[in-house]
Amino acid sequence: MCGVTVGVSVALGDVPESVVEHRVRSMTDYGLTEEQAREVLVTGSVERARDHFGRLAEAGADRVVAMPFTEDRFRQAELVARATVAG
C-alpha cells in the first residue's frame, strides 16, 4: 500500500520575519506566487503547526516531512516533535 508523504518547510517559534521573507522570496523563484509560498510554509507557534499537521493528516497524508529553513535546526526539530505529540 502506498502512502501519501507531504514535505513542508518549517520555522517555528520566535523566528525573525526577515528569515520568513527571505524564504518566501526564494520560493517565488520556483514559480510560486507570494501568496502560495506563504500558504505552504509552516511558521509560528507549536499549536499552529499541530493544527496544520492535523489538517494534512485529515486530507490523507500518512507522513509529514518537516524541513526547517532556519539555522537553528536542532531547536526546530524539538518544536516539530512537540507539534506532533498530542498535547
Buried (B, 14 or more C-beta within 10 A) or exposed (E): EEEEEBEBBBBBBEBEEEBBEEBBEEBEEEEBEEEEBBEBBBBBBBEEBBBBBBEBBEEEBEEBEBEBBBEBEEBBBBBBEBBBEEE
